[in-house]
Amino acid sequence: MSQEPERKVDLERIEKAVGEILIAVGEDPSREGLRDTPGRVARMYQELLAGMSHDPKDHITSVFHEDYDEVVLLRDIPFYSVCEHHMMPFMGKAHIAYLPDGKVLGISKLARILDCFARRLQVQERMTSQIADFLMESLMPKGVAVVIEASHSCMTIRGIKKPGSAMVTSALRGIFIRDPRSRSEVLGLMNIDR
């Protein structure tokens, strides 16, 4: 396990800030329905942003030497994150693939790595690249492909108000950039039965 210092969430400070927001919007934080709201919001942020204190390197421990040279794909992995621009949630599904070069990763670790990057203040574009770059550097496969589809509440319930829209981002590395046939294969596998 890596020894990155744990980032501690200051729950008391969040509670005070939420109390101030309630006052600023004209509410009474001492009213029965709101009395425990600052604490609930603080604990919610602690949970939603738990990835800030987790190191994705902790999940590269289940690597197995395997003579397998075809695409490994985990598709439709649900995730949620918090947009750093409005601090509102965005959620969707991720598709993570790699072409091994003598090593395969325990399958649940792909979902855990996704959560490490998703459970932070994020933007979808950065998160997509972070996952791809991390897997290339840590697993050293022949290639990595990450595609993320998400709905952003900052544009579905506020602002432009376009529910039902999905943002799609991709990050291709290694052979999936260089070889059009490999790229076509992995993207095709991500879209089977859709």
N, C-alpha and C positions, 0 to 999 in steps of 0.2 A: 504494500500500500504506500502511496506517495504521502509525503508529509507537508502538504500545502496548509498554511495556517487557516484555521476555521474562521469564517466571517460570521460574527454574531449579529443577529438582528436585534436592534434596540426596540423592544416591544413597547416600553414605557414612552419613548419618544414618539413612536407612531400613534399611540393612544392619545397623547396630548395634541398632536397635529390633527387627528380626526375630530377631536373635540372642537378645535378651532374652526375646522371646515364646517361642522354642524352649526356653530354660532354664525359663521360668515354667510350661510345660506338661509339664515333666519329661523333655525330650529333651536329647541331647548334640549341640550344634551342630558339634562337631568330628568326628562320625561321618561315614563316607564318603558316605552318601546325603544328608546335610544340609550338608556342607561348603560347597557353592556355592549353597545355597538362599537365604541372605540377599541375595546379589547378583542372583539370578534374580528374587526378589520385588521388589527395588528397580527393576530394569529393567521389570518388568511394570507397576508403578505409573506409571513414567515414560510408558509407552505408553498405558495405560488413561486417564490423566489429561492427555494431550497437548493437549486442547482448552483447558486453562487458559491456555496460552501463545499461543493463536491468536485472532485478532480476526475475527469473522464479517464485518466490513466489508470485509475483503480479498476476499470472494467476490461483492461487488456490482459488480465491475468489468466483468462481461460482460452489460451491460444493452443491449438493442437497442430502438430505436424501431420499433414495429410497430402497425399499425392492426388489432388483434385484440381482440375484446370478448367472448370466451367463456372458460369456465373452463379454466385450465391446472392439471393435476393430475399429480403424481408420486406413485405409489402403491406400497405395499409396500417401502419403503426400509428395509433391515435396519440396525439400530444396536445398540450396547451402551453401557451406562453403569455408573456405580458409585454405589449408594445411599449417601448421606452418613450415614444413621443407623447402619448396620452395616458399611459399607465392603465390601458384597458386590455382585456384579454384578446388573444387571437388563438384559434384552435383549428385543427384539421388532422391530416394524416401525412405521414412521411413514408417514402419508399427508399430503402437503402440497399445498394448492391455493390459487390466487389468481385473482382476476378482474382482468386488466390494465386500466390506464387509460393506454394509449399506450406502455407499456414492457413488454417481456418479459425474463426473466432466462435466461441459459444454463442448460439443464436440470440439468447436473451440479452447478451451484452450490447447488441446493436440498439435495442430499445432503451437500455440503460444509458448508453452514450447519448442518444437523442435527448433523453430527459435531462442529462447534465447541462446540455446547451440550451434546451428549451426553457427550463425553469430559472430564467434570469430575465432581467430587463433586456429586451431583444428587438431586433428587426429581422424579418424573415430572410432577407437576402444574406445578411451576415451569418445567421444561424445555419443556413444551407451550406455555405462555404466552410464554416468552422467544422462541421461534421465531416465533410469530404476531406478537408486538409488533415484533420486529426487522424482519420482512418488511413490515409496515404502514408503519413509519417509514422504511425504506430504499428500498423500491420504490414506495411510495405508490400501491398498487392500489386498486380499488374495494372489495375485500374479501379476507380471508385466512381459510382454514380449515385447522386442524391437528388431526389425530386420531392418537393414539399408543396402540398395544396392546403390552403388555409382560408378561413373566413375571419375577417378582422372586424371586431365590434366597433372600432373607432370609425369605420365607414359604413357599418350596417345599421347602427342605432343612433348615430350622431352624424354631424357633417352632411355628407352627400346622401346618406340613408339609402343604400342600395343592398338590401338583404338578398341573399342567394348568390351573390358574387363570390368567386373564389380566386385568390391570387396563387399563381404557380411559379415556383422558382426551381432552378436546377443548378447543380454543380457537377461537372464531369472532370475527371482527372485520369491521367495515364492513357492507357489504350483506348478508353472510351472517347477521348478527344482525337487521338491520332488515327484511329481506324474506323471509317464510316460503317463497316459491317458490324463491328462489335458494338458501336454506339446504337445502331439500329436494333440489334438484338436485345440489348439491355432495356432500351426504352420500350420496345415491343413487349417484353416480359412484364414491365411495370403496368402495361395497359391491357393485359389479357382479360377477356370477358367484360369489358367496360362498354 
